[in-house]
Amino acid sequence: MVKQFRNIHIYLSLFFLPVALMYALTGVLYIFGVDEDSGASKHTYTLKVTIPQGGEIEAMLEYLKANDIALPRGSEPKLDKKGYLRIGSVHYFAGIKKLGEGTYDIMVFKRSFIGDIILLHKAKGEWYFNILAVGFGIAIAILYLSGLIITLFNSKKNRFIQYVTLIVGFIVSFVLGTFSVL
């Protein structure tokens, strides 16, 4: 039985190693202040024209084409928190916002690779990667359970120190977690 758990442990850990490294890297970077907008390029343009209600996206796309600015991938227009009606992906998007009568702000935003993977970490991309992320979360639980079975129940040597290490890990996690949120 331990051999099956060892095989599960080995192959799951190898399959999910790239995701584990990505989560580790982006988590540490985020803690040190690197966020999804780090390294991004943002350009804004002013458009002075009268646009009929509902024609904002078309006007923005015409402006981008006329000025040889890359068009974002087509998507359903969304109103963001800053008031821009925008289209595109989390990596590259463009938005338009009315500033006043006949004046619009067009914003084009392109994230860096680090910004993209931080957004994957935060599940802000399309749903495809989220499937892998949920699988990784389940795999982490399986990896720890299989690791416990392999070490605690198979290895008779150092069993006491293994139990003490596990208990100390729970205590330290609980105490530091409690102090961090109070």
Phi, psi and omega in degrees: 000320179297326179297320178296318178294324178295316178295316177301314181299313182297308187286324175295316181294323178292318180297316185268005179305313179301320179292318179299316179295320178297313179296320179296312180299309184292326177296314179295315179300317181297319178300324181270016171095000176278124181238187185295341180265359179294129179077006181281157173248132182231129178232138177237147181223148177256131180244121179250101181195156175269123182243127177294150179308129180091354181257012185297314182297316179298318179296319179296314181297321177298318179298315180298315179299313183297334182253018179051044176256133183305137179274139177288156174303138181299136176203171178291128179300138179230144175270121181269180184295337182267005177090006178275134169272115190231157175227158178126197182249180177291336180283315183218123178214163176227147180218159179228140180220135178283127179263324182191186181297115178076010180232128182230150175254127175250130181237133176241129188227127178232122182275158175278172177301316179298317177299320179298314184285334173295320177292327173297318177302320182272006179059042180258357178274197175292168187290344186301311181290332180299329176298314178295321181296317178294318176301320178296318178299317177293319180297323179301315179298316179295318180298317179291320178296315179294322177297319177297317179297316181297313186275314186284323185262342181263321185268109180281334181288136176064025183300318181300312181295329176295314178296318179298316179299317179298314180295317178298320177301317177296315182296312181298316179299316180296312183296310181295322177298316180297313180295331182287336182255352180272000000 
